[in-house]
Amino acid sequence: MTTYLITQLGYAGLFIISFLAATLLPLGSEAAVAAMGASAFDPALVLTVATAGNSLGALVNYAVGRWGARVFFSRWLDVEPAALEKTRRICRRWGAPVLFFAWLPVIGDPLTVAAGIVNLRLAPFLFWVILGKGIRYLLVIQGAQALLT
């Protein structure tokens, strides 16, 4: 699916992959970002598109946490209450800066959901999520380019 989206849709495909990878779906976007960032695509545009898509996906998680956590989790996902409570405690203890790590596998998506559950203000949420995801993608692109030289 990733290869098809990139080869057929270019930047739009990258946006879709990056968006879906930030939701609770088990997808990754790093390979697509690395491939596009180290090829004929404009690395700055790859960085911008991937960061925007991934940040908007995190915003969906935030909205689920803020407005639909109980319904969403009880009907469609089997999330252990203890795991959700642990993530909620992390958000309360460390505050918005913990969202810098929203790009991390396994804990990143639950962090963004927990931020919505604890009603974290939107501006700090977006600042830290975009900063973390942007730096992560920048490093992925630079690493892919370095491997080709």
C-alpha positions in Angstrom: 0.0 0.0 0.0 2.8 2.5 0.9 4.6 2.0 -2.3 1.5 2.4 -4.4 0.5 5.6 -2.6 3.9 7.1 -3.0 4.5 6.1 -6.7 1.0 7.0 -7.8 0.1 9.9 -5.6 3.4 11.4 -4.6 3.0 14.1 -1.9 -0.7 13.3 -1.5 0.2 9.7 -0.9 2.8 10.8 1.6 0.2 12.9 3.4 -2.2 10.0 3.6 0.4 7.6 4.9 1.6 10.1 7.5 -1.9 10.9 8.6 -2.9 7.3 9.0 0.4 6.4 10.8 -0.4 9.0 13.5 -3.8 7.5 14.3 -4.2 4.3 16.3 -3.7 2.2 13.1 -0.5 0.1 13.2 1.3 1.9 10.3 4.6 3.6 10.0 5.6 6.5 7.7 9.3 6.7 8.2 10.2 4.4 5.2 8.1 6.6 2.9 9.6 9.8 4.2 13.1 8.4 3.9 12.5 7.1 0.3 11.0 10.4 -0.8 13.4 12.6 1.1 16.4 10.9 -0.5 15.1 10.8 -4.0 13.9 13.3 -6.6 11.3 14.8 -4.3 11.9 18.2 -2.6 13.1 17.3 0.9 11.6 20.5 2.4 8.2 19.7 0.9 8.5 16.1 2.0 9.2 17.3 5.6 6.3 19.8 5.4 3.8 17.3 4.0 4.7 14.4 6.3 4.7 16.7 9.4 1.4 18.2 8.5 -0.2 14.8 7.8 1.2 13.2 11.0 0.2 16.2 13.1 -3.3 16.2 11.8 -3.5 12.4 12.5 -2.5 13.2 16.1 -5.2 15.8 16.2 -7.7 13.1 15.4 -6.5 11.1 18.4 -6.8 14.2 20.5 -10.4 14.7 19.4 -11.2 11.1 20.1 -9.8 11.5 23.6 -11.6 14.8 24.2 -15.0 14.0 22.8 -15.4 10.3 22.3 -13.0 8.3 24.4 -15.5 6.2 26.2 -17.7 5.4 23.2 -14.8 4.8 20.9 -12.7 2.6 23.2 -15.6 0.6 24.4 -17.1 -0.1 21.0 -14.1 -0.4 18.6 -10.9 -0.8 20.5 -9.8 -3.2 23.3 -7.7 -0.8 25.3 -6.9 -1.9 28.8 -8.1 0.7 31.4 -4.8 0.4 33.3 -2.8 1.3 30.2 -5.0 4.3 29.5 -4.8 5.5 33.1 -1.0 5.2 33.1 -0.8 7.3 29.9 -3.2 9.8 31.5 -1.0 10.1 34.6 2.1 10.7 32.4 0.2 13.6 30.6 -0.8 15.1 33.9 2.6 14.8 35.5 4.7 16.0 32.6 2.2 18.3 30.9 2.3 19.4 27.3 6.1 19.0 26.7 5.7 15.2 26.9 3.9 15.5 23.6 7.2 16.2 21.9 7.5 12.4 22.1 4.2 11.7 20.3 6.2 10.3 17.4 7.5 7.3 19.5 6.1 3.9 18.6 3.6 2.3 21.1 3.3 5.3 23.5 3.0 8.2 21.1 -0.6 7.6 19.9 -1.9 7.0 23.4 -0.2 10.2 24.6 -2.2 12.2 22.0 -5.4 10.5 23.0 -4.7 11.1 26.7 -4.0 14.8 26.0 -7.6 15.0 24.8 -8.9 13.1 27.7 -7.3 15.5 30.2 -8.5 18.4 28.1 -5.0 19.8 27.4 -5.2 23.2 25.7 -5.0 22.9 21.9 -2.2 25.4 21.3 0.4 23.7 23.5 -0.7 20.3 22.1 -0.1 21.4 18.6 3.2 23.2 19.4 4.8 20.1 21.0 3.4 17.6 18.6 4.4 19.5 15.5 7.9 20.2 16.9 8.6 16.6 17.8 7.2 15.1 14.6 9.0 17.7 12.5 12.4 17.1 14.1 11.9 13.3 13.8 11.1 13.6 10.1 14.0 16.0 9.5 16.4 13.4 11.1 14.9 10.6 9.0 15.4 12.6 5.8 18.9 13.7 6.7 19.8 10.1 7.6 18.4 8.8 4.3 20.4 11.4 2.4 23.5 10.6 4.3 23.2 6.9 3.4 23.1 7.8 -0.3 26.3 9.9 -0.2 
